[in-house]
């Protein structure tokens, strides 16, 4: 899944490896994660991943400028929010 996300207009996206993030729940338009650099990730839908560990933040600079937070588990993608 992450390969398909990254392959679409890769030059218009930046990816950031997050060594540890806590995301217990995602509620629409509510902050789900606050990163060390002060960035805040807001959810666009409801989800309850209860994730504690690494993630990859993918920021899209085209279109509406959204972002995906892909939660990692066991070396692979567990879920993207």
mmJSON file of the N, C-alpha and C atoms, coordinates in Angstrom:
{"data_MODEL":{"atom_site":{
"group_PDB":["ATOM","ATOM","ATOM","ATOM","ATOM","ATOM","ATOM","ATOM","ATOM","ATOM","ATOM","ATOM","ATOM","ATOM","ATOM","ATOM","ATOM","ATOM","ATOM","ATOM","ATOM","ATOM","ATOM","ATOM","ATOM","ATOM","ATOM","ATOM","ATOM","ATOM","ATOM","ATOM","ATOM","ATOM","ATOM","ATOM","ATOM","ATOM","ATOM","ATOM","ATOM","ATOM","ATOM","ATOM","ATOM","ATOM","ATOM","ATOM","ATOM","ATOM","ATOM","ATOM","ATOM","ATOM","ATOM","ATOM","ATOM","ATOM","ATOM","ATOM","ATOM","ATOM","ATOM","ATOM","ATOM","ATOM","ATOM","ATOM","ATOM","ATOM","ATOM","ATOM","ATOM","ATOM","ATOM","ATOM","ATOM","ATOM","ATOM","ATOM","ATOM","ATOM","ATOM","ATOM","ATOM","ATOM","ATOM","ATOM","ATOM","ATOM","ATOM","ATOM","ATOM","ATOM","ATOM","ATOM","ATOM","ATOM","ATOM","ATOM","ATOM","ATOM","ATOM","ATOM","ATOM","ATOM","ATOM","ATOM","ATOM","ATOM","ATOM","ATOM","ATOM","ATOM","ATOM","ATOM","ATOM","ATOM","ATOM","ATOM","ATOM","ATOM","ATOM","ATOM","ATOM","ATOM","ATOM","ATOM","ATOM","ATOM","ATOM","ATOM","ATOM","ATOM","ATOM","ATOM","ATOM","ATOM","ATOM","ATOM","ATOM","ATOM","ATOM","ATOM","ATOM","ATOM","ATOM","ATOM","ATOM","ATOM","ATOM","ATOM","ATOM","ATOM","ATOM","ATOM","ATOM","ATOM","ATOM","ATOM","ATOM","ATOM","ATOM","ATOM","ATOM","ATOM","ATOM","ATOM","ATOM","ATOM","ATOM","ATOM","ATOM","ATOM","ATOM","ATOM","ATOM","ATOM","ATOM","ATOM","ATOM","ATOM","ATOM","ATOM","ATOM","ATOM","ATOM","ATOM","ATOM","ATOM","ATOM","ATOM","ATOM","ATOM","ATOM","ATOM","ATOM","ATOM","ATOM","ATOM","ATOM","ATOM","ATOM","ATOM","ATOM","ATOM","ATOM","ATOM","ATOM","ATOM","ATOM","ATOM","ATOM","ATOM","ATOM","ATOM","ATOM","ATOM","ATOM","ATOM","ATOM","ATOM","ATOM","ATOM","ATOM","ATOM","ATOM","ATOM","ATOM","ATOM","ATOM","ATOM","ATOM","ATOM","ATOM","ATOM","ATOM","ATOM","ATOM","ATOM","ATOM","ATOM","ATOM"],
"id":[1,2,3,4,5,6,7,8,9,10,11,12,13,14,15,16,17,18,19,20,21,22,23,24,25,26,27,28,29,30,31,32,33,34,35,36,37,38,39,40,41,42,43,44,45,46,47,48,49,50,51,52,53,54,55,56,57,58,59,60,61,62,63,64,65,66,67,68,69,70,71,72,73,74,75,76,77,78,79,80,81,82,83,84,85,86,87,88,89,90,91,92,93,94,95,96,97,98,99,100,101,102,103,104,105,106,107,108,109,110,111,112,113,114,115,116,117,118,119,120,121,122,123,124,125,126,127,128,129,130,131,132,133,134,135,136,137,138,139,140,141,142,143,144,145,146,147,148,149,150,151,152,153,154,155,156,157,158,159,160,161,162,163,164,165,166,167,168,169,170,171,172,173,174,175,176,177,178,179,180,181,182,183,184,185,186,187,188,189,190,191,192,193,194,195,196,197,198,199,200,201,202,203,204,205,206,207,208,209,210,211,212,213,214,215,216,217,218,219,220,221,222,223,224,225,226,227,228,229,230,231,232,233,234,235,236,237,238,239,240,241,242,243],
"type_symbol":["N","C","C","N","C","C","N","C","C","N","C","C","N","C","C","N","C","C","N","C","C","N","C","C","N","C","C","N","C","C","N","C","C","N","C","C","N","C","C","N","C","C","N","C","C","N","C","C","N","C","C","N","C","C","N","C","C","N","C","C","N","C","C","N","C","C","N","C","C","N","C","C","N","C","C","N","C","C","N","C","C","N","C","C","N","C","C","N","C","C","N","C","C","N","C","C","N","C","C","N","C","C","N","C","C","N","C","C","N","C","C","N","C","C","N","C","C","N","C","C","N","C","C","N","C","C","N","C","C","N","C","C","N","C","C","N","C","C","N","C","C","N","C","C","N","C","C","N","C","C","N","C","C","N","C","C","N","C","C","N","C","C","N","C","C","N","C","C","N","C","C","N","C","C","N","C","C","N","C","C","N","C","C","N","C","C","N","C","C","N","C","C","N","C","C","N","C","C","N","C","C","N","C","C","N","C","C","N","C","C","N","C","C","N","C","C","N","C","C","N","C","C","N","C","C","N","C","C","N","C","C","N","C","C","N","C","C","N","C","C","N","C","C"],
"label_atom_id":["N","CA","C","N","CA","C","N","CA","C","N","CA","C","N","CA","C","N","CA","C","N","CA","C","N","CA","C","N","CA","C","N","CA","C","N","CA","C","N","CA","C","N","CA","C","N","CA","C","N","CA","C","N","CA","C","N","CA","C","N","CA","C","N","CA","C","N","CA","C","N","CA","C","N","CA","C","N","CA","C","N","CA","C","N","CA","C","N","CA","C","N","CA","C","N","CA","C","N","CA","C","N","CA","C","N","CA","C","N","CA","C","N","CA","C","N","CA","C","N","CA","C","N","CA","C","N","CA","C","N","CA","C","N","CA","C","N","CA","C","N","CA","C","N","CA","C","N","CA","C","N","CA","C","N","CA","C","N","CA","C","N","CA","C","N","CA","C","N","CA","C","N","CA","C","N","CA","C","N","CA","C","N","CA","C","N","CA","C","N","CA","C","N","CA","C","N","CA","C","N","CA","C","N","CA","C","N","CA","C","N","CA","C","N","CA","C","N","CA","C","N","CA","C","N","CA","C","N","CA","C","N","CA","C","N","CA","C","N","CA","C","N","CA","C","N","CA","C","N","CA","C","N","CA","C","N","CA","C","N","CA","C","N","CA","C","N","CA","C","N","CA","C","N","CA","C","N","CA","C","N","CA","C"],
"label_alt_id":[null,null,null,null,null,null,null,null,null,null,null,null,null,null,null,null,null,null,null,null,null,null,null,null,null,null,null,null,null,null,null,null,null,null,null,null,null,null,null,null,null,null,null,null,null,null,null,null,null,null,null,null,null,null,null,null,null,null,null,null,null,null,null,null,null,null,null,null,null,null,null,null,null,null,null,null,null,null,null,null,null,null,null,null,null,null,null,null,null,null,null,null,null,null,null,null,null,null,null,null,null,null,null,null,null,null,null,null,null,null,null,null,null,null,null,null,null,null,null,null,null,null,null,null,null,null,null,null,null,null,null,null,null,null,null,null,null,null,null,null,null,null,null,null,null,null,null,null,null,null,null,null,null,null,null,null,null,null,null,null,null,null,null,null,null,null,null,null,null,null,null,null,null,null,null,null,null,null,null,null,null,null,null,null,null,null,null,null,null,null,null,null,null,null,null,null,null,null,null,null,null,null,null,null,null,null,null,null,null,null,null,null,null,null,null,null,null,null,null,null,null,null,null,null,null,null,null,null,null,null,null,null,null,null,null,null,null,null,null,null,null,null,null],
"label_comp_id":["UNK","UNK","UNK","UNK","UNK","UNK","UNK","UNK","UNK","UNK","UNK","UNK","UNK","UNK","UNK","UNK","UNK","UNK","UNK","UNK","UNK","UNK","UNK","UNK","UNK","UNK","UNK","UNK","UNK","UNK","UNK","UNK","UNK","UNK","UNK","UNK","UNK","UNK","UNK","UNK","UNK","UNK","UNK","UNK","UNK","UNK","UNK","UNK","UNK","UNK","UNK","UNK","UNK","UNK","UNK","UNK","UNK","UNK","UNK","UNK","UNK","UNK","UNK","UNK","UNK","UNK","UNK","UNK","UNK","UNK","UNK","UNK","UNK","UNK","UNK","UNK","UNK","UNK","UNK","UNK","UNK","UNK","UNK","UNK","UNK","UNK","UNK","UNK","UNK","UNK","UNK","UNK","UNK","UNK","UNK","UNK","UNK","UNK","UNK","UNK","UNK","UNK","UNK","UNK","UNK","UNK","UNK","UNK","UNK","UNK","UNK","UNK","UNK","UNK","UNK","UNK","UNK","UNK","UNK","UNK","UNK","UNK","UNK","UNK","UNK","UNK","UNK","UNK","UNK","UNK","UNK","UNK","UNK","UNK","UNK","UNK","UNK","UNK","UNK","UNK","UNK","UNK","UNK","UNK","UNK","UNK","UNK","UNK","UNK","UNK","UNK","UNK","UNK","UNK","UNK","UNK","UNK","UNK","UNK","UNK","UNK","UNK","UNK","UNK","UNK","UNK","UNK","UNK","UNK","UNK","UNK","UNK","UNK","UNK","UNK","UNK","UNK","UNK","UNK","UNK","UNK","UNK","UNK","UNK","UNK","UNK","UNK","UNK","UNK","UNK","UNK","UNK","UNK","UNK","UNK","UNK","UNK","UNK","UNK","UNK","UNK","UNK","UNK","UNK","UNK","UNK","UNK","UNK","UNK","UNK","UNK","UNK","UNK","UNK","UNK","UNK","UNK","UNK","UNK","UNK","UNK","UNK","UNK","UNK","UNK","UNK","UNK","UNK","UNK","UNK","UNK","UNK","UNK","UNK","UNK","UNK","UNK","UNK","UNK","UNK","UNK","UNK","UNK"],
"label_asym_id":["A","A","A","A","A","A","A","A","A","A","A","A","A","A","A","A","A","A","A","A","A","A","A","A","A","A","A","A","A","A","A","A","A","A","A","A","A","A","A","A","A","A","A","A","A","A","A","A","A","A","A","A","A","A","A","A","A","A","A","A","A","A","A","A","A","A","A","A","A","A","A","A","A","A","A","A","A","A","A","A","A","A","A","A","A","A","A","A","A","A","A","A","A","A","A","A","A","A","A","A","A","A","A","A","A","A","A","A","A","A","A","A","A","A","A","A","A","A","A","A","A","A","A","A","A","A","A","A","A","A","A","A","A","A","A","A","A","A","A","A","A","A","A","A","A","A","A","A","A","A","A","A","A","A","A","A","A","A","A","A","A","A","A","A","A","A","A","A","A","A","A","A","A","A","A","A","A","A","A","A","A","A","A","A","A","A","A","A","A","A","A","A","A","A","A","A","A","A","A","A","A","A","A","A","A","A","A","A","A","A","A","A","A","A","A","A","A","A","A","A","A","A","A","A","A","A","A","A","A","A","A","A","A","A","A","A","A","A","A","A","A","A","A"],
"label_entity_id":["1","1","1","1","1","1","1","1","1","1","1","1","1","1","1","1","1","1","1","1","1","1","1","1","1","1","1","1","1","1","1","1","1","1","1","1","1","1","1","1","1","1","1","1","1","1","1","1","1","1","1","1","1","1","1","1","1","1","1","1","1","1","1","1","1","1","1","1","1","1","1","1","1","1","1","1","1","1","1","1","1","1","1","1","1","1","1","1","1","1","1","1","1","1","1","1","1","1","1","1","1","1","1","1","1","1","1","1","1","1","1","1","1","1","1","1","1","1","1","1","1","1","1","1","1","1","1","1","1","1","1","1","1","1","1","1","1","1","1","1","1","1","1","1","1","1","1","1","1","1","1","1","1","1","1","1","1","1","1","1","1","1","1","1","1","1","1","1","1","1","1","1","1","1","1","1","1","1","1","1","1","1","1","1","1","1","1","1","1","1","1","1","1","1","1","1","1","1","1","1","1","1","1","1","1","1","1","1","1","1","1","1","1","1","1","1","1","1","1","1","1","1","1","1","1","1","1","1","1","1","1","1","1","1","1","1","1","1","1","1","1","1","1"],
"label_seq_id":[1,1,1,2,2,2,3,3,3,4,4,4,5,5,5,6,6,6,7,7,7,8,8,8,9,9,9,10,10,10,11,11,11,12,12,12,13,13,13,14,14,14,15,15,15,16,16,16,17,17,17,18,18,18,19,19,19,20,20,20,21,21,21,22,22,22,23,23,23,24,24,24,25,25,25,26,26,26,27,27,27,28,28,28,29,29,29,30,30,30,31,31,31,32,32,32,33,33,33,34,34,34,35,35,35,36,36,36,37,37,37,38,38,38,39,39,39,40,40,40,41,41,41,42,42,42,43,43,43,44,44,44,45,45,45,46,46,46,47,47,47,48,48,48,49,49,49,50,50,50,51,51,51,52,52,52,53,53,53,54,54,54,55,55,55,56,56,56,57,57,57,58,58,58,59,59,59,60,60,60,61,61,61,62,62,62,63,63,63,64,64,64,65,65,65,66,66,66,67,67,67,68,68,68,69,69,69,70,70,70,71,71,71,72,72,72,73,73,73,74,74,74,75,75,75,76,76,76,77,77,77,78,78,78,79,79,79,80,80,80,81,81,81],
"pdbx_PDB_ins_code":[null,null,null,null,null,null,null,null,null,null,null,null,null,null,null,null,null,null,null,null,null,null,null,null,null,null,null,null,null,null,null,null,null,null,null,null,null,null,null,null,null,null,null,null,null,null,null,null,null,null,null,null,null,null,null,null,null,null,null,null,null,null,null,null,null,null,null,null,null,null,null,null,null,null,null,null,null,null,null,null,null,null,null,null,null,null,null,null,null,null,null,null,null,null,null,null,null,null,null,null,null,null,null,null,null,null,null,null,null,null,null,null,null,null,null,null,null,null,null,null,null,null,null,null,null,null,null,null,null,null,null,null,null,null,null,null,null,null,null,null,null,null,null,null,null,null,null,null,null,null,null,null,null,null,null,null,null,null,null,null,null,null,null,null,null,null,null,null,null,null,null,null,null,null,null,null,null,null,null,null,null,null,null,null,null,null,null,null,null,null,null,null,null,null,null,null,null,null,null,null,null,null,null,null,null,null,null,null,null,null,null,null,null,null,null,null,null,null,null,null,null,null,null,null,null,null,null,null,null,null,null,null,null,null,null,null,null,null,null,null,null,null,null],
"Cartn_x":[0.821,0.0,0.865,1.888,2.723,3.447,3.805,4.475,3.566,2.284,1.37,1.152,1.14,0.989,2.2,3.388,4.61,4.831,4.363,4.631,3.796,2.691,1.84,2.431,2.923,3.504,4.529,5.49,6.481,7.203,7.402,8.107,7.294,6.007,5.156,4.887,5.575,5.356,6.666,6.55,7.679,7.296,8.264,8.007,8.921,8.393,9.13,8.986,10.103,10.086,9.916,8.943,8.659,9.036,10.006,10.475,9.436,8.622,7.607,6.466,5.256,4.065,2.974,2.179,1.037,-0.237,-1.021,-2.311,-3.329,-4.133,-5.143,-6.432,-6.843,-8.078,-8.004,-8.787,-8.903,-10.36,-10.611,-11.952,-11.875,-12.861,-12.847,-12.5,-11.504,-11.074,-10.517,-10.092,-9.47,-8.002,-7.115,-5.708,-5.529,-4.781,-4.525,-3.106,-2.183,-0.784,-0.117,0.739,1.558,3.004,3.753,5.129,6.109,7.346,8.388,8.648,8.468,8.733,7.543,6.473,5.316,4.19,4.423,3.371,2.265,1.051,-0.111,-0.803,-1.091,-1.808,-3.274,-4.143,-5.586,-6.182,-7.137,-7.796,-8.904,-9.139,-10.227,-11.379,-11.19,-12.245,-12.04,-12.999,-12.933,-12.163,-11.278,-10.523,-10.024,-9.786,-9.286,-8.12,-6.943,-5.814,-5.068,-5.144,-4.381,-2.95,-2.246,-0.881,0.142,1.192,2.309,3.581,4.199,5.4,5.726,6.488,6.96,5.842,6.076,5.124,5.866,5.184,5.698,4.637,5.042,4.149,4.413,3.37,3.483,2.696,3.409,2.78,2.663,1.449,1.147,1.149,1.978,2.057,1.206,0.515,-0.4,-1.832,-2.76,-4.158,-4.539,-5.142,-5.576,-4.5,-3.318,-2.209,-2.355,-3.015,-3.263,-2.053,-2.254,-1.188,-1.783,-0.957,-1.318,-0.317,-0.799,0.057,-0.049,1.02,1.034,1.703,0.935,1.408,2.094,3.29,4.109,4.043,4.114,4.134,4.869,5.854,6.593,7.282,7.725,8.421,7.514,6.212,5.261,4.231,3.363,2.31,1.146,0.788,-0.358,-1.643,-1.578,-2.764,-2.339,-3.019,-2.782,-4.014,-3.784,-4.88,-4.846],
"Cartn_y":[-1.188,0.0,1.252,1.284,2.48,2.71,1.643,1.801,2.51,2.176,2.839,4.293,4.595,5.981,6.796,6.227,6.957,7.088,6.131,6.158,7.2,7.61,8.605,9.994,10.594,11.939,12.071,11.191,11.158,12.494,13.236,14.501,15.553,15.346,16.308,15.906,14.89,14.395,14.362,14.627,14.459,13.387,12.557,11.529,11.763,11.502,11.681,10.415,9.837,8.668,9.143,8.59,8.924,7.691,7.835,6.673,6.177,7.097,6.679,7.689,7.179,8.024,7.221,7.916,7.29,7.801,6.882,7.236,6.235,6.679,5.79,5.844,7.048,7.169,8.352,8.269,9.328,9.739,10.985,11.518,12.646,12.736,13.702,15.101,15.685,17.059,17.294,16.238,16.335,15.92,16.535,16.119,14.685,13.905,12.509,12.336,13.168,13.049,14.417,14.662,15.874,15.416,15.925,15.491,16.409,15.922,16.663,18.039,18.178,19.463,20.419,20.011,20.864,20.635,19.818,19.525,18.737,18.947,18.247,17.531,16.25,15.476,15.401,15.855,15.812,14.694,13.995,12.907,13.431,12.706,13.039,12.044,11.026,10.029,9.394,8.607,7.951,6.642,6.403,5.147,4.995,3.777,3.48,2.503,2.976,2.071,1.621,2.369,2.049,1.647,2.575,2.326,3.044,2.323,2.88,2.377,3.192,2.756,3.629,3.082,3.868,4.158,5.21,5.596,6.354,6.534,7.36,8.4,9.664,10.757,11.121,11.096,11.426,12.711,13.765,15.069,15.331,15.605,15.867,17.379,17.832,19.262,19.668,18.727,19.02,18.794,19.155,18.934,19.762,19.119,19.85,19.924,19.379,19.484,18.626,17.505,16.632,15.821,14.991,14.127,12.787,11.755,10.427,10.045,9.451,8.931,7.418,6.773,5.316,4.714,3.934,3.303,1.993,1.786,0.632,-0.431,-1.696,-2.801,-3.975,-4.501,-5.663,-5.43,-4.213,-3.91,-3.582,-3.584,-3.271,-2.269,-1.897,-0.934,-1.64,-1.136,-1.666,-0.987,0.337,1.109,2.525,3.146,4.56,5.364,6.463,7.357,8.603],
"Cartn_z":[0.0,0.0,0.0,0.819,0.869,-0.452,-1.157,-2.447,-3.433,-3.442,-4.372,-3.985,-2.709,-2.256,-2.669,-2.486,-2.811,-4.311,-5.101,-6.531,-7.267,-6.722,-7.364,-7.163,-8.215,-8.167,-7.046,-7.036,-5.958,-5.797,-6.901,-6.791,-6.046,-5.891,-5.203,-3.759,-3.281,-1.924,-1.144,0.131,1.038,2.04,2.413,3.419,4.617,5.777,7.028,7.854,8.248,9.125,10.559,11.232,12.624,13.442,14.341,15.099,16.108,16.643,17.609,17.613,17.538,17.634,18.341,19.128,19.794,19.133,18.582,17.989,18.521,19.473,20.03,19.229,18.859,18.106,17.152,16.096,15.111,15.06,15.308,15.163,14.156,13.297,12.214,12.699,12.044,12.283,13.696,14.341,15.661,15.554,16.336,16.286,16.76,15.971,16.329,16.836,16.353,16.756,16.697,17.656,17.688,17.645,16.665,16.461,17.178,17.348,18.055,17.455,16.134,15.483,15.579,16.262,16.45,15.452,14.423,13.458,14.143,13.684,14.22,13.061,13.239,12.223,12.608,11.704,11.902,11.06,11.606,10.895,9.998,8.903,7.996,8.113,8.923,9.134,10.504,10.911,12.214,12.117,13.086,13.168,14.601,14.992,16.34,16.24,15.792,15.55,16.8,17.894,19.11,18.757,18.126,17.635,18.509,18.85,19.625,18.962,18.134,17.443,16.247,15.297,14.159,13.147,12.356,11.318,10.228,9.108,8.022,7.716,7.718,7.371,5.917,5.089,3.672,3.441,3.044,2.84,1.346,0.896,-0.511,-0.735,-1.661,-1.945,-3.133,-3.739,-4.845,-4.38,-5.207,-4.854,-3.645,-2.673,-1.488,-0.41,-0.696,0.249,1.481,1.363,2.496,2.905,3.877,4.387,4.79,4.745,5.222,6.297,7.35,8.402,8.331,7.861,7.724,8.948,9.684,10.908,10.543,11.08,10.728,11.827,11.391,12.334,11.702,12.38,11.88,10.544,10.278,9.033,7.868,8.071,7.0,7.452,6.543,6.845,7.528,8.677,9.429,8.942,8.763,8.412,8.063,7.11,6.783,7.142,7.806,8.221,7.372],
"occupancy":[1.0,1.0,1.0,1.0,1.0,1.0,1.0,1.0,1.0,1.0,1.0,1.0,1.0,1.0,1.0,1.0,1.0,1.0,1.0,1.0,1.0,1.0,1.0,1.0,1.0,1.0,1.0,1.0,1.0,1.0,1.0,1.0,1.0,1.0,1.0,1.0,1.0,1.0,1.0,1.0,1.0,1.0,1.0,1.0,1.0,1.0,1.0,1.0,1.0,1.0,1.0,1.0,1.0,1.0,1.0,1.0,1.0,1.0,1.0,1.0,1.0,1.0,1.0,1.0,1.0,1.0,1.0,1.0,1.0,1.0,1.0,1.0,1.0,1.0,1.0,1.0,1.0,1.0,1.0,1.0,1.0,1.0,1.0,1.0,1.0,1.0,1.0,1.0,1.0,1.0,1.0,1.0,1.0,1.0,1.0,1.0,1.0,1.0,1.0,1.0,1.0,1.0,1.0,1.0,1.0,1.0,1.0,1.0,1.0,1.0,1.0,1.0,1.0,1.0,1.0,1.0,1.0,1.0,1.0,1.0,1.0,1.0,1.0,1.0,1.0,1.0,1.0,1.0,1.0,1.0,1.0,1.0,1.0,1.0,1.0,1.0,1.0,1.0,1.0,1.0,1.0,1.0,1.0,1.0,1.0,1.0,1.0,1.0,1.0,1.0,1.0,1.0,1.0,1.0,1.0,1.0,1.0,1.0,1.0,1.0,1.0,1.0,1.0,1.0,1.0,1.0,1.0,1.0,1.0,1.0,1.0,1.0,1.0,1.0,1.0,1.0,1.0,1.0,1.0,1.0,1.0,1.0,1.0,1.0,1.0,1.0,1.0,1.0,1.0,1.0,1.0,1.0,1.0,1.0,1.0,1.0,1.0,1.0,1.0,1.0,1.0,1.0,1.0,1.0,1.0,1.0,1.0,1.0,1.0,1.0,1.0,1.0,1.0,1.0,1.0,1.0,1.0,1.0,1.0,1.0,1.0,1.0,1.0,1.0,1.0,1.0,1.0,1.0,1.0,1.0,1.0,1.0,1.0,1.0,1.0,1.0,1.0,1.0,1.0,1.0,1.0,1.0,1.0],
"B_iso_or_equiv":[0.0,0.0,0.0,0.0,0.0,0.0,0.0,0.0,0.0,0.0,0.0,0.0,0.0,0.0,0.0,0.0,0.0,0.0,0.0,0.0,0.0,0.0,0.0,0.0,0.0,0.0,0.0,0.0,0.0,0.0,0.0,0.0,0.0,0.0,0.0,0.0,0.0,0.0,0.0,0.0,0.0,0.0,0.0,0.0,0.0,0.0,0.0,0.0,0.0,0.0,0.0,0.0,0.0,0.0,0.0,0.0,0.0,0.0,0.0,0.0,0.0,0.0,0.0,0.0,0.0,0.0,0.0,0.0,0.0,0.0,0.0,0.0,0.0,0.0,0.0,0.0,0.0,0.0,0.0,0.0,0.0,0.0,0.0,0.0,0.0,0.0,0.0,0.0,0.0,0.0,0.0,0.0,0.0,0.0,0.0,0.0,0.0,0.0,0.0,0.0,0.0,0.0,0.0,0.0,0.0,0.0,0.0,0.0,0.0,0.0,0.0,0.0,0.0,0.0,0.0,0.0,0.0,0.0,0.0,0.0,0.0,0.0,0.0,0.0,0.0,0.0,0.0,0.0,0.0,0.0,0.0,0.0,0.0,0.0,0.0,0.0,0.0,0.0,0.0,0.0,0.0,0.0,0.0,0.0,0.0,0.0,0.0,0.0,0.0,0.0,0.0,0.0,0.0,0.0,0.0,0.0,0.0,0.0,0.0,0.0,0.0,0.0,0.0,0.0,0.0,0.0,0.0,0.0,0.0,0.0,0.0,0.0,0.0,0.0,0.0,0.0,0.0,0.0,0.0,0.0,0.0,0.0,0.0,0.0,0.0,0.0,0.0,0.0,0.0,0.0,0.0,0.0,0.0,0.0,0.0,0.0,0.0,0.0,0.0,0.0,0.0,0.0,0.0,0.0,0.0,0.0,0.0,0.0,0.0,0.0,0.0,0.0,0.0,0.0,0.0,0.0,0.0,0.0,0.0,0.0,0.0,0.0,0.0,0.0,0.0,0.0,0.0,0.0,0.0,0.0,0.0,0.0,0.0,0.0,0.0,0.0,0.0,0.0,0.0,0.0,0.0,0.0,0.0],
"pdbx_formal_charge":[null,null,null,null,null,null,null,null,null,null,null,null,null,null,null,null,null,null,null,null,null,null,null,null,null,null,null,null,null,null,null,null,null,null,null,null,null,null,null,null,null,null,null,null,null,null,null,null,null,null,null,null,null,null,null,null,null,null,null,null,null,null,null,null,null,null,null,null,null,null,null,null,null,null,null,null,null,null,null,null,null,null,null,null,null,null,null,null,null,null,null,null,null,null,null,null,null,null,null,null,null,null,null,null,null,null,null,null,null,null,null,null,null,null,null,null,null,null,null,null,null,null,null,null,null,null,null,null,null,null,null,null,null,null,null,null,null,null,null,null,null,null,null,null,null,null,null,null,null,null,null,null,null,null,null,null,null,null,null,null,null,null,null,null,null,null,null,null,null,null,null,null,null,null,null,null,null,null,null,null,null,null,null,null,null,null,null,null,null,null,null,null,null,null,null,null,null,null,null,null,null,null,null,null,null,null,null,null,null,null,null,null,null,null,null,null,null,null,null,null,null,null,null,null,null,null,null,null,null,null,null,null,null,null,null,null,null,null,null,null,null,null,null],
"auth_seq_id":[1,1,1,2,2,2,3,3,3,4,4,4,5,5,5,6,6,6,7,7,7,8,8,8,9,9,9,10,10,10,11,11,11,12,12,12,13,13,13,14,14,14,15,15,15,16,16,16,17,17,17,18,18,18,19,19,19,20,20,20,21,21,21,22,22,22,23,23,23,24,24,24,25,25,25,26,26,26,27,27,27,28,28,28,29,29,29,30,30,30,31,31,31,32,32,32,33,33,33,34,34,34,35,35,35,36,36,36,37,37,37,38,38,38,39,39,39,40,40,40,41,41,41,42,42,42,43,43,43,44,44,44,45,45,45,46,46,46,47,47,47,48,48,48,49,49,49,50,50,50,51,51,51,52,52,52,53,53,53,54,54,54,55,55,55,56,56,56,57,57,57,58,58,58,59,59,59,60,60,60,61,61,61,62,62,62,63,63,63,64,64,64,65,65,65,66,66,66,67,67,67,68,68,68,69,69,69,70,70,70,71,71,71,72,72,72,73,73,73,74,74,74,75,75,75,76,76,76,77,77,77,78,78,78,79,79,79,80,80,80,81,81,81],
"auth_comp_id":["UNK","UNK","UNK","UNK","UNK","UNK","UNK","UNK","UNK","UNK","UNK","UNK","UNK","UNK","UNK","UNK","UNK","UNK","UNK","UNK","UNK","UNK","UNK","UNK","UNK","UNK","UNK","UNK","UNK","UNK","UNK","UNK","UNK","UNK","UNK","UNK","UNK","UNK","UNK","UNK","UNK","UNK","UNK","UNK","UNK","UNK","UNK","UNK","UNK","UNK","UNK","UNK","UNK","UNK","UNK","UNK","UNK","UNK","UNK","UNK","UNK","UNK","UNK","UNK","UNK","UNK","UNK","UNK","UNK","UNK","UNK","UNK","UNK","UNK","UNK","UNK","UNK","UNK","UNK","UNK","UNK","UNK","UNK","UNK","UNK","UNK","UNK","UNK","UNK","UNK","UNK","UNK","UNK","UNK","UNK","UNK","UNK","UNK","UNK","UNK","UNK","UNK","UNK","UNK","UNK","UNK","UNK","UNK","UNK","UNK","UNK","UNK","UNK","UNK","UNK","UNK","UNK","UNK","UNK","UNK","UNK","UNK","UNK","UNK","UNK","UNK","UNK","UNK","UNK","UNK","UNK","UNK","UNK","UNK","UNK","UNK","UNK","UNK","UNK","UNK","UNK","UNK","UNK","UNK","UNK","UNK","UNK","UNK","UNK","UNK","UNK","UNK","UNK","UNK","UNK","UNK","UNK","UNK","UNK","UNK","UNK","UNK","UNK","UNK","UNK","UNK","UNK","UNK","UNK","UNK","UNK","UNK","UNK","UNK","UNK","UNK","UNK","UNK","UNK","UNK","UNK","UNK","UNK","UNK","UNK","UNK","UNK","UNK","UNK","UNK","UNK","UNK","UNK","UNK","UNK","UNK","UNK","UNK","UNK","UNK","UNK","UNK","UNK","UNK","UNK","UNK","UNK","UNK","UNK","UNK","UNK","UNK","UNK","UNK","UNK","UNK","UNK","UNK","UNK","UNK","UNK","UNK","UNK","UNK","UNK","UNK","UNK","UNK","UNK","UNK","UNK","UNK","UNK","UNK","UNK","UNK","UNK","UNK","UNK","UNK","UNK","UNK","UNK"],
"auth_asym_id":["A","A","A","A","A","A","A","A","A","A","A","A","A","A","A","A","A","A","A","A","A","A","A","A","A","A","A","A","A","A","A","A","A","A","A","A","A","A","A","A","A","A","A","A","A","A","A","A","A","A","A","A","A","A","A","A","A","A","A","A","A","A","A","A","A","A","A","A","A","A","A","A","A","A","A","A","A","A","A","A","A","A","A","A","A","A","A","A","A","A","A","A","A","A","A","A","A","A","A","A","A","A","A","A","A","A","A","A","A","A","A","A","A","A","A","A","A","A","A","A","A","A","A","A","A","A","A","A","A","A","A","A","A","A","A","A","A","A","A","A","A","A","A","A","A","A","A","A","A","A","A","A","A","A","A","A","A","A","A","A","A","A","A","A","A","A","A","A","A","A","A","A","A","A","A","A","A","A","A","A","A","A","A","A","A","A","A","A","A","A","A","A","A","A","A","A","A","A","A","A","A","A","A","A","A","A","A","A","A","A","A","A","A","A","A","A","A","A","A","A","A","A","A","A","A","A","A","A","A","A","A","A","A","A","A","A","A","A","A","A","A","A","A"],
"auth_atom_id":["N","CA","C","N","CA","C","N","CA","C","N","CA","C","N","CA","C","N","CA","C","N","CA","C","N","CA","C","N","CA","C","N","CA","C","N","CA","C","N","CA","C","N","CA","C","N","CA","C","N","CA","C","N","CA","C","N","CA","C","N","CA","C","N","CA","C","N","CA","C","N","CA","C","N","CA","C","N","CA","C","N","CA","C","N","CA","C","N","CA","C","N","CA","C","N","CA","C","N","CA","C","N","CA","C","N","CA","C","N","CA","C","N","CA","C","N","CA","C","N","CA","C","N","CA","C","N","CA","C","N","CA","C","N","CA","C","N","CA","C","N","CA","C","N","CA","C","N","CA","C","N","CA","C","N","CA","C","N","CA","C","N","CA","C","N","CA","C","N","CA","C","N","CA","C","N","CA","C","N","CA","C","N","CA","C","N","CA","C","N","CA","C","N","CA","C","N","CA","C","N","CA","C","N","CA","C","N","CA","C","N","CA","C","N","CA","C","N","CA","C","N","CA","C","N","CA","C","N","CA","C","N","CA","C","N","CA","C","N","CA","C","N","CA","C","N","CA","C","N","CA","C","N","CA","C","N","CA","C","N","CA","C","N","CA","C","N","CA","C","N","CA","C","N","CA","C","N","CA","C","N","CA","C"],
"pdbx_PDB_model_num":[1,1,1,1,1,1,1,1,1,1,1,1,1,1,1,1,1,1,1,1,1,1,1,1,1,1,1,1,1,1,1,1,1,1,1,1,1,1,1,1,1,1,1,1,1,1,1,1,1,1,1,1,1,1,1,1,1,1,1,1,1,1,1,1,1,1,1,1,1,1,1,1,1,1,1,1,1,1,1,1,1,1,1,1,1,1,1,1,1,1,1,1,1,1,1,1,1,1,1,1,1,1,1,1,1,1,1,1,1,1,1,1,1,1,1,1,1,1,1,1,1,1,1,1,1,1,1,1,1,1,1,1,1,1,1,1,1,1,1,1,1,1,1,1,1,1,1,1,1,1,1,1,1,1,1,1,1,1,1,1,1,1,1,1,1,1,1,1,1,1,1,1,1,1,1,1,1,1,1,1,1,1,1,1,1,1,1,1,1,1,1,1,1,1,1,1,1,1,1,1,1,1,1,1,1,1,1,1,1,1,1,1,1,1,1,1,1,1,1,1,1,1,1,1,1,1,1,1,1,1,1,1,1,1,1,1,1,1,1,1,1,1,1]
}}}
